[in-house]
Amino acid sequence: MTAPSTRLAVWNGLLEADRLVRYYGTLADRHSQWNTWILRGLIFGGSTEAILVFAKASEFLIVLFALAVAGIAAWAVAGDYAKKAAVLHGISLECSYLEIEWDNLWNRMDLGNLTDDLALKRNQELQRRLTAATSRAVPAGIVEDRELNEKSWIETCRALEQQYA
């Protein structure tokens, strides 16, 4: 049987992994949607620009749409949403794998066939891997969304409370 402090450490790791799966998954979806809207804007703007040129529309409209397309293109380059979505998806996936491993560790502790030393060692290893996975966000230019982070925490607490109650 493992000590209450060991159980708490593993439980907190499981909570954190679940929260991060939700957080980074939602953030990845958001960045992917932004990328999709930017691409649609470029397609629409570029197509409209071509039609205006071929229809010999007023110079004002041609210049206006050219500036709009240039602005959207600059937004696409500055935001780099496709890259960020890919990084975020990778982080979410790694956190999901770690959540499964933490869940297995929790279940092994419930069976009583795990010592405190082994459980804590495994928990530390999982924590190191979680930190390594999430550290990829900062170099990719991804900033924290505190509101989403809090929402993910609330969802995690509800889900795990129902699952393990």
CORLIN-V179157 format. One record per backbone hydrogen bond with DSSP energy under -1.0 kcal/mol. CO is the residue of the C=O (numbers start at 1). NH is the residue of the N-H. Records with the same first field share a line. If there is no record, write none. Layout:
CO=NH / NH
//
This chain:
3=7
4=8
5=9
6=10
7=11
8=12
9=13
10=14
11=15
12=16
13=17
14=18
15=19
16=20
17=21
18=22
19=23
20=24
21=25
22=26
23=27
24=28
25=29
26=30
27=31
28=32
29=33
30=34
31=35
32=36
33=37
34=38
35=39
36=40
37=41
38=42
39=43
40=44
41=45
42=46
43=47
44=48
45=49
46=50
47=51
48=52
49=53
50=54
51=55
52=57
53=56
58=62
59=63
60=64
61=65
62=66
63=67
64=68
65=69
66=70
67=71
68=72
69=73
70=74
71=75
72=76
73=77
74=78
75=79
76=80
80=84
81=85
82=86
83=87
84=88
85=89
86=90
87=91
88=92
89=93
90=94
91=95
92=96
93=97
94=98
95=99
96=100
97=101
98=102
99=103
100=104
101=105
102=106
103=107
104=108
105=109
106=110
107=111
108=113
115=119
116=120
117=121
118=122
119=123
120=124
121=125
122=126
123=127
124=128
125=129
126=130
127=131
128=132
129=133
130=134
131=135
133=136
134=137
137=142
138=141
145=149
146=150
147=151
148=152
149=153
150=154
151=155
152=156
153=157
154=158
155=159
156=160
157=161
158=162
159=163
160=164
//
